[in-house]
Amino acid sequence: METFSVRTTARNELVNIDGAVSAALEAMGAGDGVATIFTPHTTAAITINENADPDVCRDWIEKLCRLVPQRESYYRHNEGNSDSHVKSSLVGCSEQVIVRGGRMVLGTWQSVFFAEFDGPRARQVHVAFTPGG
């Protein structure tokens, strides 16, 4: 397993982590198999989405923030980040990606993103590789 850090700059944002995931796979000597990309934070997530047009990420964050607003009268969690916990659970803390020849098998426009919902912060991402054919 390899671990890397992600520093976020906004409360809600998507950070492309393709390069860091690829470096982790290289460090592990990955061949053919499956990579699991996981973040151990309850107010963050991992997702795969389009990387070509930055408006996709902006639209994605905007929609999620409208679906799960930062403030609701029924929130009871005292830290003021109840929305961040909900967003994290909706998106999920991990993704699995097929790896062939040490490289992630992604669609033409796809990238792996770290999703921040309670930033800015310094976060951790773990990458595990399971060999297989």
DAKADA-V434380 format. One record per pair of residues at least 12 apart in sequence whose C-alpha atoms are under 8 Angstrom apart, sorted by the first residue. I is the first residue (numbers start at 1). J is the second residue. Records with the same first field share a line. If there is no record, write none. Layout:
BEGIN
I: J  J
END
This chain:
BEGIN
1: 28  126  127  128  129
2: 24  25  27  28  126  127  128
3: 24  124  125  126  127
4: 20  24  124  125  126
5: 122  123  124  125
6: 114  122  123  124  125
7: 120  121  122  123
8: 116  119  120  121  122  123
9: 119  120  121
10: 116  118  119  120
11: 116  117  118  119  120
12: 61  115  116  117  118  119
13: 57  58  61  115  116  117
14: 57  61  113  114  115  116
15: 113  114  115  116
16: 51  111  112  113  114
17: 111  112  113  114
18: 111  112  113
21: 37  127
22: 103  104
24: 127
25: 102  103  127  129
26: 102
28: 129
29: 102
30: 99  101  102  103  129  131
31: 99  100  101  102  103  131
32: 98  99  100  101  102  131  132  133
33: 98  99  100  129  130  131  132  133
34: 96  97  98  99  129  130  131  132
35: 96  97  98  99  104  127  128  129  130
36: 94  95  96  97  126  127  128  129
37: 94  95  96  125  126  127  128
38: 93  94  95  125  126  127
39: 93  94  123  124  125  126
40: 93  124  125
41: 93  123  124
42: 84  85  88  89  93
43: 84  85  86  87  88  116  117  118
44: 84  85  87  88  93  114  115  116  117  118
45: 88  89  91  92  93  94  114  115  116
46: 91  92  93  94  95  112  113  114  115
47: 91  92  94  95  112  113  114  115
48: 95  110  111  112  113
49: 109  110  111  112  113
50: 109  110  111
51: 109  110  111
52: 109  110
64: 87
68: 83  86  87
69: 83
70: 82  83  84
71: 83
81: 118
84: 117  118
85: 117
87: 117
88: 117
END
